[in-house]
């Protein structure tokens, strides 16, 4: 009877302590998604997690990551009101469409609540500069900051006397080419410069062909040369025409050329008129000459062109040479000429008085044409040297992740061919050029970049982007000693679509990569397979390598082996020679018997979850359903009937993995402790609380194993088998 009381006291203490410890940790079900709120702060790259409805002393574990940026926060306790706030700051700059994964758990167990949050942040913007050259304006999209992909549309408007001559664009590609108007394109990932170019319409009139004589009706022609005037027939005007002279018909322009015809009647008077101007399509020409001869005039028959002192060369930079025309016959009535120059391999300009100015090295042809209508002309070739041609600075650079080869930064002449190739470093890709002052053949993503050096400075930068790989949270369960697979979401950037053979660093024994990872639109799935030999583990240093790019660490959890589940009548465990624990029916002939069905005891103690009979304790009855005390108990050998079932052996004093749920002990296991109490001195240890260790089932909290260990010390045990 005395021993039974001791046992009852110990059992009650064990139950109370176990229940009190369990209450510290809230059930997993108390952490629900609707109790968690996540608030991202786009400006500061942080996310705040608020949890409500927790027990005041609850530990909350928290894990968050953005891309390959991983962070762990754990061991946080709720406030007295059951709330908890945690803040995670990413070391990465968040991008539109990025995903933050947040896991929240209780008592150190992550994964009870998992949420993926897609971040929508204001995209980066890039500077668009829109301008117009001389001769026009632009309308539509104006200069400013625009996000990548924003539609851009700019229309060029030419002033009177000008035509739109195309766009100069840097950093973008215009749909339809650089002569399309309006210019439309999507804002690139980088600065873009767009300039509308305009060209002046011009008209020039050459020397008179044919004779017009005073008092005699007749016509003369003039060659007309235009620029930037469309082909067609134009009604024209000529200013300062003398009396009796008028324009005959229209001027038809074809390929920038046409003919002006002037007609004279009998009222004409001899004169050399030098102030005529032709207006066509709203554009006025420079002055030209009309010669009306006197009757019997002597016309020009020959012209010899010479340079001063018979010089035929210009050797100084920007030098000049005065040209002259010798007229034959010397007594020609009108010895006036018109000067012009044709650029051959060099270039020069000439004034109406015949002053030739060198521009570039090479040869030019100078021409003098008679204005008397004879259409006689003379020419002279002039050689130009010593001209210092202007050069323009080309600056080439490369961003992080690559280099350039080919043409280098230096000064170059206009028209020189530039060719630069971008080479990405390992783990990076080339993403295009940023250029100002020139247009790359094939657009800003062509590699190599080729263009002709313009008459301005050019800046060319090669841009690169890093390839990245990140692995998300495990999907599915992997259990020790059981074959199976789990998957992980894989997110990439700047890695081409395709199937990749990958490696995973630090995989535990018995786990391998299954198949390839197929990347499509920056997403894929990694499958890990267990062959049944893997041990329970929490591995947080796995790294995936794909396309030579390694991810940050990710976690693989292998759960403990599933405990053996038994049914009544199928398992008998012999704890000692004096104790039998059964799930069916047990008859004990010694001190103690524990059963979940029916137990008959002929000695000191019997405890049952169904029915218990004791022969030597008539005044004490412990019952779960029904308890009786008969006057006599018959002692019989211990017998158990099982249907061909192997009984696992449990060491004396051992709480086996077959007890309880997932390796945890049942309350029946605790009955082994009171058995050792009988006859032992009571000598509690000084500090049993020290047994609450970080190795408990829930980090920082005691488990049932700790409880039982404490009880062993409290009741003064001296010899106890270690648990298996």
KOLGU-865617 format. One record per residue (C-alpha): residue number from 1; residue in three letters; x, y, z. Coordinates in steps of 0.2 Angstrom, whole numbers. Layout:
BEGIN
{NUM Ala {X Y Z}}
...
***
This chain:
BEGIN
{1 Unk {0 0 0}}
{2 Unk {14 12 4}}
{3 Unk {23 9 -12}}
{4 Unk {7 12 -22}}
{5 Unk {5 29 -14}}
{6 Unk {23 33 -19}}
{7 Unk {20 28 -36}}
{8 Unk {4 38 -38}}
{9 Unk {13 53 -31}}
{10 Unk {27 51 -44}}
{11 Unk {15 49 -58}}
{12 Unk {4 64 -54}}
{13 Unk {20 74 -53}}
{14 Unk {26 68 -70}}
{15 Unk {9 72 -78}}
{16 Unk {8 89 -70}}
{17 Unk {26 94 -75}}
{18 Unk {24 87 -93}}
{19 Unk {8 96 -96}}
{20 Unk {15 113 -89}}
{21 Unk {30 112 -100}}
{22 Unk {20 108 -115}}
{23 Unk {9 123 -112}}
{24 Unk {24 134 -114}}
{25 Unk {24 130 -133}}
{26 Unk {8 134 -142}}
{27 Unk {1 121 -154}}
{28 Unk {7 123 -172}}
{29 Unk {-11 126 -176}}
{30 Unk {-11 143 -167}}
{31 Unk {1 150 -180}}
{32 Unk {-10 152 -195}}
{33 Unk {-8 163 -210}}
{34 Unk {-22 174 -206}}
{35 Unk {-13 179 -190}}
{36 Unk {3 184 -199}}
{37 Unk {5 201 -208}}
{38 Unk {19 206 -219}}
{39 Unk {23 224 -223}}
{40 Unk {37 228 -236}}
{41 Unk {46 245 -235}}
{42 Unk {51 248 -253}}
{43 Unk {62 263 -249}}
{44 Unk {72 254 -236}}
{45 Unk {72 236 -243}}
{46 Unk {64 229 -227}}
{47 Unk {50 218 -223}}
{48 Unk {41 218 -206}}
{49 Unk {32 203 -200}}
{50 Unk {18 205 -187}}
{51 Unk {11 189 -178}}
{52 Unk {-4 190 -166}}
{53 Unk {-13 177 -156}}
{54 Unk {2 169 -147}}
{55 Unk {5 163 -130}}
{56 Unk {15 177 -120}}
{57 Unk {30 166 -117}}
{58 Unk {30 158 -135}}
{59 Unk {46 157 -145}}
{60 Unk {44 161 -163}}
{61 Unk {56 156 -176}}
{62 Unk {57 167 -192}}
{63 Unk {66 165 -209}}
{64 Unk {66 176 -223}}
{65 Unk {75 178 -239}}
{66 Unk {75 188 -255}}
{67 Unk {84 180 -270}}
{68 Unk {100 173 -263}}
{69 Unk {100 184 -248}}
{70 Unk {96 173 -234}}
{71 Unk {93 178 -216}}
{72 Unk {88 168 -200}}
{73 Unk {80 176 -184}}
{74 Unk {74 165 -170}}
{75 Unk {71 163 -152}}
{76 Unk {60 178 -151}}
{77 Unk {46 179 -138}}
{78 Unk {29 186 -139}}
{79 Unk {23 201 -130}}
{80 Unk {11 199 -115}}
{81 Unk {-3 203 -127}}
{82 Unk {2 189 -138}}
{83 Unk {9 200 -152}}
{84 Unk {27 199 -160}}
{85 Unk {35 210 -173}}
{86 Unk {51 206 -182}}
{87 Unk {59 216 -196}}
{88 Unk {70 209 -209}}
{89 Unk {82 220 -220}}
{90 Unk {88 214 -236}}
{91 Unk {106 217 -242}}
{92 Unk {99 217 -260}}
{93 Unk {91 231 -270}}
{94 Unk {73 224 -273}}
{95 Unk {67 224 -291}}
{96 Unk {50 223 -298}}
{97 Unk {43 206 -297}}
{98 Unk {56 200 -284}}
{99 Unk {49 187 -272}}
{100 Unk {52 188 -253}}
{101 Unk {49 171 -244}}
{102 Unk {44 171 -226}}
{103 Unk {43 156 -215}}
{104 Unk {36 157 -197}}
{105 Unk {36 143 -184}}
{106 Unk {34 140 -165}}
{107 Unk {47 134 -153}}
{108 Unk {61 133 -166}}
{109 Unk {52 123 -179}}
{110 Unk {52 133 -196}}
{111 Unk {39 129 -210}}
{112 Unk {23 130 -200}}
{113 Unk {18 145 -210}}
{114 Unk {26 148 -227}}
{115 Unk {21 163 -238}}
{116 Unk {29 170 -254}}
{117 Unk {26 188 -257}}
{118 Unk {29 196 -274}}
{119 Unk {36 213 -272}}
{120 Unk {30 227 -284}}
{121 Unk {42 241 -282}}
{122 Unk {44 257 -293}}
{123 Unk {55 252 -307}}
{124 Unk {71 260 -310}}
{125 Unk {70 275 -322}}
{126 Unk {82 281 -335}}
{127 Unk {85 298 -342}}
{128 Unk {78 302 -360}}
{129 Unk {85 318 -368}}
{130 Unk {75 324 -383}}
{131 Unk {82 339 -393}}
{132 Unk {80 347 -410}}
{133 Unk {94 353 -422}}
{134 Unk {93 369 -432}}
{135 Unk {78 370 -443}}
{136 Unk {64 362 -433}}
{137 Unk {56 357 -416}}
{138 Unk {49 341 -408}}
{139 Unk {33 336 -400}}
{140 Unk {27 321 -390}}
{141 Unk {37 313 -377}}
{142 Unk {48 326 -369}}
{143 Unk {65 324 -360}}
{144 Unk {63 316 -343}}
{145 Unk {65 300 -332}}
{146 Unk {56 285 -339}}
{147 Unk {56 266 -333}}
{148 Unk {62 252 -344}}
{149 Unk {49 247 -357}}
{150 Unk {40 264 -357}}
{151 Unk {33 268 -374}}
{152 Unk {42 283 -382}}
{153 Unk {35 293 -396}}
{154 Unk {43 309 -403}}
{155 Unk {38 319 -419}}
{156 Unk {50 330 -428}}
{157 Unk {42 346 -435}}
{158 Unk {53 356 -448}}
{159 Unk {53 374 -450}}
{160 Unk {49 383 -466}}
{161 Unk {64 381 -478}}
{162 Unk {70 365 -469}}
{163 Unk {66 346 -470}}
{164 Unk {67 333 -457}}
{165 Unk {83 323 -460}}
{166 Unk {82 309 -448}}
{167 Unk {86 305 -430}}
{168 Unk {102 304 -421}}
{169 Unk {99 291 -407}}
{170 Unk {110 284 -394}}
{171 Unk {105 270 -382}}
{172 Unk {89 265 -391}}
{173 Unk {83 258 -408}}
{174 Unk {69 267 -417}}
{175 Unk {56 256 -424}}
{176 Unk {57 257 -443}}
{177 Unk {74 265 -443}}
{178 Unk {81 282 -440}}
{179 Unk {71 291 -453}}
{180 Unk {54 286 -446}}
{181 Unk {44 300 -440}}
{182 Unk {37 300 -427}}
{183 Unk {51 290 -419}}
{184 Unk {44 276 -408}}
{185 Unk {54 264 -396}}
{186 Unk {53 256 -379}}
{187 Unk {64 265 -366}}
{188 Unk {79 255 -364}}
{189 Unk {88 250 -348}}
{190 Unk {99 265 -348}}
{191 Unk {101 283 -354}}
{192 Unk {94 287 -371}}
{193 Unk {98 303 -382}}
{194 Unk {87 307 -396}}
{195 Unk {90 322 -408}}
{196 Unk {79 327 -423}}
{197 Unk {90 333 -437}}
{198 Unk {84 345 -450}}
{199 Unk {92 350 -467}}
{200 Unk {90 366 -476}}
{201 Unk {82 367 -493}}
{202 Unk {94 375 -505}}
{203 Unk {92 382 -523}}
{204 Unk {107 387 -534}}
{205 Unk {106 394 -552}}
{206 Unk {121 391 -564}}
{207 Unk {128 401 -579}}
{208 Unk {117 406 -593}}
{209 Unk {116 395 -608}}
{210 Unk {111 404 -624}}
{211 Unk {111 422 -630}}
{212 Unk {98 435 -627}}
{213 Unk {100 451 -638}}
{214 Unk {93 468 -636}}
{215 Unk {76 471 -645}}
{216 Unk {76 453 -652}}
{217 Unk {64 440 -644}}
{218 Unk {72 424 -638}}
{219 Unk {75 412 -624}}
{220 Unk {90 407 -613}}
{221 Unk {92 393 -600}}
{222 Unk {99 392 -583}}
{223 Unk {104 375 -574}}
{224 Unk {95 374 -557}}
{225 Unk {102 363 -543}}
{226 Unk {92 359 -527}}
{227 Unk {95 351 -511}}
{228 Unk {81 343 -500}}
{229 Unk {67 348 -512}}
{230 Unk {56 335 -518}}
{231 Unk {55 330 -536}}
{232 Unk {40 339 -545}}
{233 Unk {35 353 -556}}
{234 Unk {36 370 -547}}
{235 Unk {29 387 -552}}
{236 Unk {43 399 -548}}
{237 Unk {47 417 -547}}
{238 Unk {63 427 -552}}
{239 Unk {66 443 -543}}
{240 Unk {74 459 -552}}
{241 Unk {70 453 -570}}
{242 Unk {74 467 -582}}
{243 Unk {60 475 -594}}
{244 Unk {54 463 -607}}
{245 Unk {60 447 -598}}
{246 Unk {49 434 -590}}
{247 Unk {49 416 -583}}
{248 Unk {43 403 -596}}
{249 Unk {34 389 -589}}
{250 Unk {38 379 -573}}
{251 Unk {54 372 -566}}
{252 Unk {53 353 -565}}
{253 Unk {65 346 -552}}
{254 Unk {71 328 -554}}
{255 Unk {85 321 -543}}
{256 Unk {89 338 -537}}
{257 Unk {91 345 -554}}
{258 Unk {81 356 -566}}
{259 Unk {81 370 -579}}
{260 Unk {75 388 -578}}
{261 Unk {70 396 -595}}
{262 Unk {69 415 -596}}
{263 Unk {61 423 -612}}
{264 Unk {64 441 -619}}
{265 Unk {54 451 -631}}
{266 Unk {57 465 -642}}
{267 Unk {58 477 -628}}
{268 Unk {73 471 -620}}
{269 Unk {88 482 -617}}
{270 Unk {106 476 -617}}
{271 Unk {113 474 -599}}
{272 Unk {121 463 -587}}
{273 Unk {109 460 -573}}
{274 Unk {118 453 -557}}
{275 Unk {104 453 -544}}
{276 Unk {92 440 -550}}
{277 Unk {86 427 -537}}
{278 Unk {75 411 -540}}
{279 Unk {62 406 -528}}
{280 Unk {56 388 -529}}
{281 Unk {46 378 -516}}
{282 Unk {48 393 -504}}
{283 Unk {67 393 -505}}
{284 Unk {76 408 -513}}
{285 Unk {93 405 -522}}
{286 Unk {108 415 -521}}
{287 Unk {110 429 -535}}
{288 Unk {113 424 -552}}
{289 Unk {117 434 -569}}
{290 Unk {107 437 -584}}
{291 Unk {116 444 -599}}
{292 Unk {107 454 -613}}
{293 Unk {119 458 -627}}
{294 Unk {120 473 -638}}
{295 Unk {117 469 -656}}
{296 Unk {134 464 -664}}
{297 Unk {142 459 -647}}
{298 Unk {158 449 -647}}
{299 Unk {156 433 -637}}
{300 Unk {168 423 -627}}
{301 Unk {176 408 -636}}
{302 Unk {189 402 -622}}
{303 Unk {194 404 -604}}
{304 Unk {210 399 -596}}
{305 Unk {210 397 -577}}
{306 Unk {226 400 -567}}
{307 Unk {231 402 -549}}
{308 Unk {241 417 -543}}
{309 Unk {259 416 -549}}
{310 Unk {253 401 -559}}
{311 Unk {252 392 -542}}
{312 Unk {243 375 -543}}
{313 Unk {245 370 -524}}
{314 Unk {240 375 -507}}
{315 Unk {252 369 -493}}
{316 Unk {247 378 -478}}
{317 Unk {233 373 -466}}
{318 Unk {218 383 -471}}
{319 Unk {228 392 -485}}
{320 Unk {220 401 -499}}
{321 Unk {224 404 -517}}
{322 Unk {217 418 -528}}
{323 Unk {211 411 -545}}
{324 Unk {209 421 -561}}
{325 Unk {201 418 -579}}
{326 Unk {210 424 -595}}
{327 Unk {196 427 -608}}
{328 Unk {198 424 -627}}
{329 Unk {196 434 -637}}
{330 Unk {203 449 -627}}
{331 Unk {190 460 -635}}
{332 Unk {175 450 -630}}
{333 Unk {160 461 -626}}
{334 Unk {157 453 -609}}
{335 Unk {171 445 -599}}
{336 Unk {162 441 -583}}
{337 Unk {163 423 -576}}
{338 Unk {155 412 -563}}
{339 Unk {167 403 -551}}
{340 Unk {163 385 -544}}
{341 Unk {174 371 -537}}
{342 Unk {172 352 -538}}
{343 Unk {179 342 -523}}
{344 Unk {189 327 -529}}
{345 Unk {200 319 -516}}
{346 Unk {201 334 -506}}
{347 Unk {190 349 -502}}
{348 Unk {189 367 -504}}
{349 Unk {177 382 -505}}
{350 Unk {178 397 -518}}
{351 Unk {170 414 -517}}
{352 Unk {161 423 -531}}
{353 Unk {178 433 -534}}
{354 Unk {188 417 -536}}
{355 Unk {196 416 -519}}
{356 Unk {200 397 -516}}
{357 Unk {201 391 -498}}
{358 Unk {208 374 -493}}
{359 Unk {198 362 -482}}
{360 Unk {206 345 -483}}
{361 Unk {220 337 -491}}
{362 Unk {218 331 -509}}
{363 Unk {213 338 -526}}
{364 Unk {200 350 -531}}
{365 Unk {194 357 -548}}
{366 Unk {191 375 -550}}
{367 Unk {179 381 -565}}
{368 Unk {176 398 -572}}
{369 Unk {160 399 -584}}
{370 Unk {157 414 -596}}
{371 Unk {140 423 -592}}
{372 Unk {137 430 -609}}
{373 Unk {127 415 -614}}
{374 Unk {141 407 -624}}
{375 Unk {142 393 -610}}
{376 Unk {161 393 -612}}
{377 Unk {171 388 -597}}
{378 Unk {188 384 -591}}
{379 Unk {195 373 -577}}
{380 Unk {211 370 -566}}
{381 Unk {216 356 -554}}
{382 Unk {223 362 -538}}
{383 Unk {232 350 -525}}
{384 Unk {230 354 -507}}
{385 Unk {241 347 -493}}
{386 Unk {247 352 -475}}
{387 Unk {229 352 -469}}
{388 Unk {227 347 -451}}
{389 Unk {212 337 -450}}
{390 Unk {202 339 -434}}
{391 Unk {201 323 -423}}
{392 Unk {188 319 -410}}
{393 Unk {189 310 -394}}
{394 Unk {182 292 -391}}
{395 Unk {181 286 -373}}
{396 Unk {178 267 -371}}
{397 Unk {174 259 -354}}
{398 Unk {166 244 -347}}
{399 Unk {154 241 -332}}
{400 Unk {157 228 -318}}
{401 Unk {157 211 -325}}
{402 Unk {167 212 -341}}
{403 Unk {180 220 -352}}
{404 Unk {182 227 -370}}
{405 Unk {194 223 -384}}
{406 Unk {197 231 -401}}
{407 Unk {197 250 -404}}
{408 Unk {203 259 -388}}
{409 Unk {200 276 -381}}
{410 Unk {209 289 -392}}
{411 Unk {207 303 -404}}
{412 Unk {200 299 -421}}
{413 Unk {197 308 -437}}
{414 Unk {179 309 -444}}
{415 Unk {174 294 -454}}
{416 Unk {187 282 -446}}
{417 Unk {179 265 -443}}
{418 Unk {177 260 -424}}
{419 Unk {175 242 -419}}
{420 Unk {174 237 -400}}
{421 Unk {169 220 -394}}
{422 Unk {162 217 -376}}
{423 Unk {168 201 -367}}
{424 Unk {159 196 -351}}
{425 Unk {168 189 -336}}
{426 Unk {163 172 -329}}
{427 Unk {146 173 -321}}
{428 Unk {140 188 -331}}
{429 Unk {132 192 -348}}
{430 Unk {134 206 -360}}
{431 Unk {118 217 -359}}
{432 Unk {121 231 -372}}
{433 Unk {130 247 -375}}
{434 Unk {127 265 -369}}
{435 Unk {133 277 -382}}
{436 Unk {132 296 -384}}
{437 Unk {137 305 -400}}
{438 Unk {136 290 -412}}
{439 Unk {125 277 -419}}
{440 Unk {130 259 -418}}
{441 Unk {127 248 -433}}
{442 Unk {114 236 -429}}
{443 Unk {108 244 -413}}
{444 Unk {115 245 -395}}
{445 Unk {115 226 -392}}
{446 Unk {126 222 -407}}
{447 Unk {142 215 -402}}
{448 Unk {155 220 -408}}
{449 Unk {149 238 -409}}
{450 Unk {154 246 -425}}
{451 Unk {151 264 -432}}
{452 Unk {160 278 -441}}
{453 Unk {168 291 -430}}
{454 Unk {157 307 -431}}
{455 Unk {163 325 -430}}
{456 Unk {160 325 -412}}
{457 Unk {166 316 -396}}
{458 Unk {159 299 -392}}
{459 Unk {157 289 -376}}
{460 Unk {155 271 -377}}
{461 Unk {151 259 -362}}
{462 Unk {149 241 -362}}
{463 Unk {136 235 -349}}
{464 Unk {135 218 -341}}
{465 Unk {123 209 -329}}
{466 Unk {127 196 -316}}
{467 Unk {120 178 -318}}
{468 Unk {111 173 -302}}
{469 Unk {103 157 -295}}
{470 Unk {93 156 -279}}
{471 Unk {84 141 -272}}
{472 Unk {68 142 -262}}
{473 Unk {60 132 -248}}
{474 Unk {59 113 -249}}
{475 Unk {42 106 -255}}
{476 Unk {37 89 -249}}
{477 Unk {44 78 -235}}
{478 Unk {60 68 -235}}
{479 Unk {60 55 -221}}
{480 Unk {76 45 -214}}
{481 Unk {77 27 -220}}
{482 Unk {63 30 -233}}
{483 Unk {66 32 -251}}
{484 Unk {57 48 -259}}
{485 Unk {60 64 -267}}
{486 Unk {57 83 -263}}
{487 Unk {58 98 -274}}
{488 Unk {64 116 -273}}
{489 Unk {59 131 -283}}
{490 Unk {74 138 -293}}
{491 Unk {74 156 -298}}
{492 Unk {88 163 -310}}
{493 Unk {92 179 -319}}
{494 Unk {102 181 -335}}
{495 Unk {103 163 -338}}
{496 Unk {97 156 -354}}
{497 Unk {82 145 -356}}
{498 Unk {87 126 -357}}
{499 Unk {90 110 -348}}
{500 Unk {105 110 -336}}
{501 Unk {115 96 -328}}
{502 Unk {118 104 -310}}
{503 Unk {128 100 -294}}
{504 Unk {123 102 -276}}
{505 Unk {136 105 -264}}
{506 Unk {136 97 -246}}
{507 Unk {122 84 -250}}
{508 Unk {121 71 -236}}
{509 Unk {124 53 -239}}
{510 Unk {110 44 -247}}
{511 Unk {103 60 -256}}
{512 Unk {107 64 -274}}
{513 Unk {101 76 -288}}
{514 Unk {87 68 -299}}
{515 Unk {88 73 -317}}
{516 Unk {91 90 -324}}
{517 Unk {85 107 -320}}
{518 Unk {75 115 -334}}
{519 Unk {75 134 -334}}
{520 Unk {61 143 -343}}
{521 Unk {58 162 -340}}
{522 Unk {70 162 -326}}
{523 Unk {62 148 -316}}
{524 Unk {64 129 -314}}
{525 Unk {63 115 -301}}
{526 Unk {77 106 -292}}
{527 Unk {73 88 -287}}
{528 Unk {83 79 -274}}
{529 Unk {80 60 -271}}
{530 Unk {83 50 -255}}
{531 Unk {88 31 -258}}
{532 Unk {82 26 -241}}
{533 Unk {99 26 -232}}
{534 Unk {99 45 -227}}
{535 Unk {99 49 -209}}
{536 Unk {88 62 -201}}
{537 Unk {96 79 -203}}
{538 Unk {94 98 -205}}
{539 Unk {107 103 -218}}
{540 Unk {107 122 -220}}
{541 Unk {123 124 -231}}
{542 Unk {118 116 -248}}
{543 Unk {122 126 -263}}
{544 Unk {116 123 -281}}
{545 Unk {128 127 -296}}
{546 Unk {119 129 -313}}
{547 Unk {128 136 -328}}
{548 Unk {144 139 -318}}
{549 Unk {134 150 -306}}
{550 Unk {132 145 -287}}
{551 Unk {117 149 -277}}
{552 Unk {117 155 -259}}
{553 Unk {114 142 -245}}
{554 Unk {98 133 -244}}
{555 Unk {90 120 -232}}
{556 Unk {86 102 -234}}
{557 Unk {76 94 -219}}
{558 Unk {76 75 -217}}
{559 Unk {63 70 -204}}
{560 Unk {67 56 -192}}
{561 Unk {61 39 -196}}
{562 Unk {42 36 -194}}
{563 Unk {39 27 -177}}
{564 Unk {31 9 -178}}
{565 Unk {13 9 -175}}
{566 Unk {5 -6 -166}}
{567 Unk {-13 -12 -164}}
{568 Unk {-21 -20 -149}}
{569 Unk {-16 -38 -148}}
{570 Unk {-1 -36 -159}}
{571 Unk {14 -31 -147}}
{572 Unk {21 -37 -131}}
{573 Unk {36 -29 -124}}
{574 Unk {46 -37 -109}}
{575 Unk {53 -23 -99}}
{576 Unk {61 -34 -85}}
{577 Unk {58 -51 -77}}
{578 Unk {46 -43 -65}}
{579 Unk {36 -32 -77}}
{580 Unk {26 -35 -93}}
{581 Unk {18 -21 -104}}
{582 Unk {5 -26 -116}}
{583 Unk {-7 -19 -128}}
{584 Unk {-20 -33 -126}}
{585 Unk {-21 -44 -110}}
{586 Unk {-8 -48 -97}}
{587 Unk {-7 -59 -82}}
{588 Unk {8 -55 -71}}
{589 Unk {14 -66 -57}}
{590 Unk {26 -54 -49}}
{591 Unk {26 -36 -44}}
{592 Unk {20 -24 -58}}
{593 Unk {9 -26 -73}}
{594 Unk {4 -12 -85}}
{595 Unk {-9 -15 -99}}
{596 Unk {-21 -6 -110}}
{597 Unk {-34 -19 -109}}
{598 Unk {-36 -30 -94}}
{599 Unk {-23 -34 -80}}
{600 Unk {-24 -47 -66}}
{601 Unk {-10 -44 -53}}
{602 Unk {-6 -56 -38}}
{603 Unk {7 -45 -30}}
{604 Unk {9 -27 -25}}
{605 Unk {4 -16 -40}}
{606 Unk {-7 -15 -55}}
{607 Unk {-11 0 -66}}
{608 Unk {-23 -2 -81}}
{609 Unk {-31 9 -93}}
{610 Unk {-46 -3 -93}}
{611 Unk {-48 -14 -78}}
{612 Unk {-37 -17 -63}}
{613 Unk {-38 -30 -49}}
{614 Unk {-26 -30 -34}}
{615 Unk {-25 -44 -21}}
{616 Unk {-16 -35 -7}}
{617 Unk {-23 -17 -8}}
{618 Unk {-42 -18 -5}}
{619 Unk {-43 0 1}}
{620 Unk {-35 8 -14}}
{621 Unk {-42 7 -32}}
{622 Unk {-36 17 -47}}
{623 Unk {-47 16 -62}}
{624 Unk {-49 23 -79}}
{625 Unk {-65 15 -84}}
{626 Unk {-69 1 -71}}
{627 Unk {-59 -5 -56}}
{628 Unk {-64 -19 -44}}
{629 Unk {-55 -28 -30}}
{630 Unk {-59 -47 -28}}
{631 Unk {-56 -56 -12}}
{632 Unk {-44 -67 -20}}
{633 Unk {-32 -66 -35}}
{634 Unk {-26 -82 -43}}
{635 Unk {-7 -81 -48}}
{636 Unk {-4 -88 -65}}
{637 Unk {11 -88 -77}}
{638 Unk {12 -73 -89}}
{639 Unk {5 -77 -106}}
{640 Unk {2 -67 -122}}
{641 Unk {-6 -72 -138}}
{642 Unk {0 -62 -154}}
{643 Unk {-3 -66 -172}}
{644 Unk {14 -70 -179}}
{645 Unk {22 -53 -173}}
{646 Unk {40 -50 -169}}
{647 Unk {42 -41 -152}}
{648 Unk {55 -27 -152}}
{649 Unk {67 -29 -137}}
{650 Unk {68 -14 -125}}
{651 Unk {82 -12 -113}}
{652 Unk {78 -12 -95}}
{653 Unk {74 6 -90}}
{654 Unk {73 12 -108}}
{655 Unk {60 23 -116}}
{656 Unk {59 15 -133}}
{657 Unk {56 24 -150}}
{658 Unk {41 13 -151}}
{659 Unk {32 22 -137}}
{660 Unk {22 38 -140}}
{661 Unk {21 48 -156}}
{662 Unk {36 50 -167}}
{663 Unk {48 43 -154}}
{664 Unk {41 52 -139}}
{665 Unk {37 42 -123}}
{666 Unk {19 37 -117}}
{667 Unk {14 39 -99}}
{668 Unk {15 20 -97}}
{669 Unk {33 21 -100}}
{670 Unk {35 32 -84}}
{671 Unk {29 17 -73}}
{672 Unk {46 10 -75}}
{673 Unk {53 24 -64}}
{674 Unk {42 20 -48}}
{675 Unk {48 2 -49}}
{676 Unk {65 7 -46}}
{677 Unk {59 18 -31}}
{678 Unk {55 4 -20}}
{679 Unk {69 1 -7}}
{680 Unk {79 16 -13}}
{681 Unk {84 31 -2}}
{682 Unk {77 48 -6}}
{683 Unk {90 60 -11}}
{684 Unk {86 73 -24}}
{685 Unk {100 81 -34}}
{686 Unk {104 99 -31}}
{687 Unk {101 106 -48}}
{688 Unk {88 95 -59}}
{689 Unk {83 111 -69}}
{690 Unk {100 110 -77}}
{691 Unk {94 96 -87}}
{692 Unk {83 107 -97}}
{693 Unk {95 109 -112}}
{694 Unk {96 116 -129}}
{695 Unk {96 98 -135}}
{696 Unk {78 96 -131}}
{697 Unk {65 92 -144}}
{698 Unk {60 111 -146}}
{699 Unk {74 123 -145}}
{700 Unk {76 130 -128}}
{701 Unk {61 120 -120}}
{702 Unk {61 104 -110}}
{703 Unk {54 88 -117}}
{704 Unk {47 73 -110}}
{705 Unk {64 65 -109}}
{706 Unk {70 79 -99}}
{707 Unk {55 77 -87}}
{708 Unk {59 59 -84}}
{709 Unk {77 62 -81}}
{710 Unk {73 75 -68}}
{711 Unk {61 62 -59}}
{712 Unk {75 50 -59}}
{713 Unk {86 62 -49}}
{714 Unk {72 68 -38}}
{715 Unk {68 50 -32}}
{716 Unk {86 47 -29}}
{717 Unk {90 34 -42}}
{718 Unk {108 28 -42}}
{719 Unk {108 16 -57}}
{720 Unk {98 19 -72}}
{721 Unk {100 12 -90}}
{722 Unk {103 26 -103}}
{723 Unk {90 28 -116}}
{724 Unk {92 21 -133}}
***
